[in-house]
Amino acid sequence: NKAIETSNRAYITLGYNENLNAHIGKAEALLKLKKYEDALTNFDIFLQNHKYNIQGNLGKAQALYRLARYEETLQCI
């Protein structure tokens, strides 16, 4: 929860580009906490502006896999 609180504070204090980067950090923290839907939402936000980012796509694939959304998982890899 501390990671999520820190990430939420970052949205308030950082600019637009930094907020996008905060999404991937938050998504990875949520993935570790097994909050897969929330992680997926944050990976999607990040990937809107970083479509070909490997870290973002692999993270999204992990979240989708954990949600048993296997066809969508394959599209991320």
Solvent accessible surface area in square Angstrom, and as a share of the most:
residue,aa,sasa,rsa
1,N,121,0.62
2,K,159,0.68
3,A,53,0.41
4,I,29,0.15
5,E,95,0.43
6,T,69,0.40
7,S,13,0.09
8,N,63,0.32
9,R,137,0.50
10,A,22,0.17
11,Y,53,0.20
12,I,147,0.75
13,T,109,0.63
14,L,76,0.38
15,G,40,0.38
16,Y,149,0.57
17,N,99,0.51
18,E,84,0.38
19,N,35,0.18
20,L,14,0.07
21,N,86,0.44
22,A,16,0.13
23,H,27,0.12
24,I,18,0.09
25,G,39,0.38
26,K,30,0.13
27,A,0,0.00
28,E,56,0.25
29,A,20,0.15
30,L,6,0.03
31,L,26,0.13
32,K,171,0.72
33,L,77,0.38
34,K,149,0.63
35,K,90,0.38
36,Y,41,0.16
37,E,98,0.44
38,D,72,0.37
39,A,0,0.00
40,L,12,0.06
41,T,75,0.44
42,N,12,0.06
43,F,0,0.00
44,D,51,0.26
45,I,56,0.28
46,F,7,0.03
47,L,20,0.10
48,Q,138,0.62
49,N,81,0.42
50,H,63,0.28
51,K,136,0.58
52,Y,184,0.70
53,N,50,0.25
54,I,130,0.66
55,Q,95,0.42
56,G,0,0.00
57,N,31,0.16
58,L,90,0.45
59,G,6,0.06
60,K,48,0.20
61,A,6,0.05
62,Q,101,0.45
63,A,0,0.00
64,L,2,0.01
65,Y,122,0.46
66,R,152,0.55
67,L,49,0.24
68,A,61,0.47
69,R,83,0.30
70,Y,119,0.45
71,E,132,0.59
72,E,69,0.31
73,T,11,0.07
74,L,120,0.60
75,Q,150,0.67
76,C,20,0.12
77,I,140,0.71
